[in-house]
Every structure is written in structure tokens, then in C-alpha cells.
């Protein structure tokens, strides 16, 4: 069914002679280029939004996240004395740097659909961990309120949320490709 000779009006049908080896090589090369193009993304203006969101996250990493501890201090394990940092802000810091910064940079460089999906799903999971990090800073086991999240932690979670939305839009926008899409013209 996918054989081009079965499509009415195409060369190589039952009444047509076989195509030359040179034409067959050209057709194979065109098919190969079509497959390569179908695996690539074009983020357009989304690339600028992703770059700005990464920059906002990097700025948020130097702001306080938990008490006086900045996101960079949490990431590097250099917590100030008296700063009670739970495991979730630490996991969020590592995930946000690995997925939000590094994977986003790699995704924009390689421009592959698979990497766009990895970035989208990774940023979504990192956002959930970030929201849970904020929640753990607001609650305690006693009836007293928690110390609350720092402004940097909230800004970092919002930046990763923007990354998740942008990567999801890019990954979801893949056009439908079919073997006969170009033959209908």
C-alpha cells in the first residue's frame, strides 16, 4: 500500500516502465532528507522565551530560597548555620539545573523532537517537585507556621513552569507527517 507504484497518476505504475537507478537513488535521498527534517523542531520565538526563562532561573538561584540559604548554596551543599533545608529543595535545585538549564540548552542546540519531549516532561516533573518544595517550607509538624519559602524559590519554580509550558508547546506542535502528504499537491 505504501509503494508509490500503487498510487494513481504516479510514475512507476503497472503500465509504466521501471524507473532508472539514478532516479531511484534520487528518490531514496529525498526520502532520507524528508525523514531527517521530520525529526527536527523549529522553536521560533519559543527559543527566546526558553532562554529568558533559563536566565530568570539562574538569577533566582542566587536569591534566598530557604531562610538565608540561596539556591546556589543549596545546590552546592553550603547551607548557612541554622538553615533547615529539607530534601525537596535540594532535589528541586538539582533537577532544575539538570533539566531546566542543561537539557534546555541541549534541546535548543540539537533541535530534535525527542529532546523537546524530554525537556517538556522533565520540566513538568521538576515543577511538581518545586511546588512541593514551597509547600514543605510553609508547613511544619507543629501548629506553628513554617519559615516560608524565599522569593528565589518561588521565582525559580515559576521559571521552570514557563520552561515546561514552552517545551510542551514546541513538542506538541509537531506536524503530522505521512508518506503521501507531499503527493496530494
C-alpha positions in Angstrom: 0.0 0.0 0.0 2.9 2.4 0.7 4.5 1.5 -2.6 4.5 4.6 -4.9 3.5 2.5 -7.9 0.1 1.8 -6.3 -0.8 5.4 -6.3 -2.8 6.5 -9.4 -1.1 9.1 -11.5 2.4 8.4 -10.2 5.2 7.2 -12.4 6.1 3.6 -12.0 2.6 2.3 -12.2 1.6 -1.0 -13.8 1.7 0.4 -17.3 4.9 2.5 -16.8 8.4 1.2 -17.2 10.6 0.8 -14.1 12.5 3.9 -13.0 16.2 4.3 -13.7 18.7 3.5 -11.0 19.7 7.2 -10.9 16.1 8.3 -10.3 15.7 5.6 -7.6 18.8 6.9 -5.8 17.5 10.4 -6.0 14.1 9.3 -4.7 15.8 7.4 -1.8 17.9 10.5 -1.0 14.8 12.7 -1.0 13.0 10.3 1.3 16.1 10.3 3.7 16.1 14.1 3.8 12.4 14.1 4.5 12.8 11.8 7.4 15.7 13.9 8.8 13.6 17.1 8.6 10.6 15.4 10.2 12.8 14.7 13.4 13.8 18.3 13.8 12.0 21.2 15.6 11.9 24.9 14.9 11.1 26.6 18.2 10.9 30.0 16.7 10.1 32.7 19.3 9.8 29.9 21.9 13.6 29.7 21.9 13.8 33.3 23.1 11.2 32.6 25.8 13.2 29.5 26.9 16.4 31.4 27.0 14.9 34.2 29.1 13.3 31.6 31.5 16.7 29.9 32.0 18.2 33.3 32.7 15.5 34.1 35.2 16.1 30.7 36.9 19.8 31.4 37.1 19.1 34.8 38.7 16.6 33.1 41.1 19.4 30.7 42.1 21.4 33.4 43.8 18.4 34.7 45.7 17.3 33.3 49.1 15.3 30.0 48.8 15.2 28.7 52.4 15.8 31.2 55.1 19.2 32.9 54.3 20.3 30.0 52.0 20.3 30.7 48.3 19.5 28.2 45.7 23.2 28.1 44.7 24.2 27.3 48.3 21.5 24.6 48.5 22.8 23.1 45.2 26.4 23.1 46.3 25.6 21.9 49.9 26.9 25.0 51.5 24.0 25.7 53.8 24.4 28.5 56.4 24.2 27.6 60.0 20.6 27.5 61.2 19.0 27.0 57.8 16.8 23.9 57.9 16.8 22.8 54.3 14.8 19.7 53.6 15.4 17.2 50.8 12.9 18.6 48.4 14.5 22.0 47.8 17.8 20.1 47.2 16.2 17.7 44.7 14.5 20.7 43.0 17.8 22.5 42.7 19.5 19.6 41.1 16.5 18.8 38.8 16.1 22.4 37.8 19.8 22.8 36.8 19.9 19.4 35.0 16.6 19.6 33.2 15.7 23.3 33.2 19.2 24.6 32.3 21.3 21.9 30.8 18.6 19.9 29.0 17.0 23.1 27.7 20.4 24.2 26.3 21.0 20.8 24.7 17.4 20.8 23.3 17.8 24.2 21.7 21.2 23.1 20.2 20.2 19.7 18.7 16.5 20.7 17.9 15.2 17.1 18.0 11.6 16.2 18.8 12.7 13.5 21.3 14.8 16.0 23.2 11.8 18.5 23.2 9.6 15.9 24.9 12.3 15.0 27.4 12.6 18.7 28.3 8.8 19.2 28.5 8.2 16.2 30.7 11.3 16.8 32.8 10.4 20.4 33.4 6.9 19.3 34.3 8.2 16.9 36.9 10.6 19.5 38.2 7.8 22.0 38.6 5.9 19.5 40.7 9.0 19.0 42.9 9.4 22.8 43.1 5.8 23.3 44.2 6.2 20.6 46.9 9.4 22.4 48.0 7.4 25.5 48.5 4.8 23.6 50.4 7.3 21.9 52.7 8.7 25.4 53.6 5.3 26.5 54.7 4.3 23.6 56.8 5.7 22.1 60.0 4.7 19.2 62.2 3.6 21.6 65.0 0.8 24.1 64.8 3.3 26.9 64.1 3.7 28.1 60.5 6.9 27.2 58.7 9.6 29.7 57.8 8.1 30.1 54.3 9.9 29.9 51.0 12.2 32.6 49.9 11.5 34.8 46.9 14.2 33.0 44.9 12.5 29.6 45.3 9.1 30.9 44.1 10.8 32.7 41.2 12.7 29.5 40.3 9.5 27.4 40.3 7.8 29.9 38.1 10.7 29.9 35.7 10.7 26.1 35.4 6.9 26.3 34.9 7.4 28.6 32.0 10.0 26.2 30.6 7.6 23.3 30.9 4.9 25.2 29.1 7.2 26.3 26.3 8.7 22.9 25.8 5.3 21.3 25.8 4.1 23.7 23.1 7.1 23.0 21.0 6.9 19.3 21.4 3.2 19.2 20.8 3.3 21.3 17.7 4.9 18.5 15.5 3.1 18.5 12.2 1.5 15.3 11.0 3.8 13.5 8.5 2.6 10.8 6.2 4.2 9.1 3.2 1.5 10.7 0.9 1.5 14.2 2.4 3.6 15.7 -0.4 1.8 13.8 -3.2 -1.6 15.4 -2.6 -0.5 18.7 -4.2 
